[in-house]
Amino acid sequence: MRKIILSVLAILLLSLTAVYLLIPSQILIKGSQLVYQPTPSVIRGMMQTSKWSEWMPKDIALNATSSLVATIQTTLNQDGIEVPVVFSIIGGADKNALIGFETSMDNSQWSPIARIQYYLFAKKIQNKLDRALVAAVSYYNYSKGIYGFDIVETRVKDSSLIAIDQILPDTPSTVQIYKMVAQLEQHIVTKNGKATGSPMVNITKMDENQIYTQVAIPLERDINVSDGFTIKKMVLGNLLSVKVQGDQAKVDQAFEATKQYLNDKQKTSPAIPFVIYNTNRLLEKDSSRWVSTINYPIY
């Protein structure tokens, strides 16, 4: 009987010792993953903490409290306990960004049961933060997460365009633009040509009272042109393409996002960008339903 009691006591003692040896008094919780986007753009995207709800899993109560440069202080609410967590964005391999998180938890509990319970609690925290990190990386890996629009790198498809341009004292109205479209369409018919796509518009402010406006239509083949019309030959190179639904203000936002993309990716443009009017803006009165495509030549 005495041997049995001694054996049980030995097992208990060994178990207690294992608890204190294997479960640290300070639990470090951290993780990191690579995002295949330039570091500055990921920093800019993650700093917009008001948009975290777009990628954060619904069952994770992670709230940003403050931010500075490339770090964001947050609190994770788990079982009524608020755990402070720091997220950071640093440069990773091949100019990509590395998103990481870190927190530490004091587990200097004298009670072995409390020590085990707190260790299991820390495992819950690790699991939640790992899932939040995966969601963030998945979101910021795509251009929409950072720039607000799906910016796609593709190729120029239309090599031949017929164009007309004007210098106006103010930004042209929709009616003025479609008057230029009508002129192009009439000329194409007159010369037995065939249009292969929707009107393409470029509006560039030259100075306070000079707005350069060019409207073009892609052609199946070149046609003869007279005064006022020109044939534009497009190099079949690389292109940024952004599809937008909404009014002109929405298109302008997409343009600014595309320029930021060019800067972040260190790309340049060899030609002027165009906006394709996929929707006839004269016929569709609800501007929220307008569909447009920004085409931005790049190399």
Protein Blocks (a to p, Z undefined) as FASTA:
>chain_A
ZZmmmmmmmmmmmmmmmmmmmmcfbdcddddddddbdfklmmmmmmmmmlmmmmgcfklc
cddfbdchjaccddddeehiacdddddddddeehiacddddddddfbbfblklmmmmmmm
mmmmmmmmmmmmmmmmmmmmpmklmnopacdddddfblbdcddddddfbdcdfklmmmmm
mmmmmmmmmnopacfbdcddddddfblmlccdddddddfbdcdddehiacdddddbdddd
dddeddfklmmmmmmmmmmmmmmnopacfbdcddddfbafklmmblklpccddddddZZ
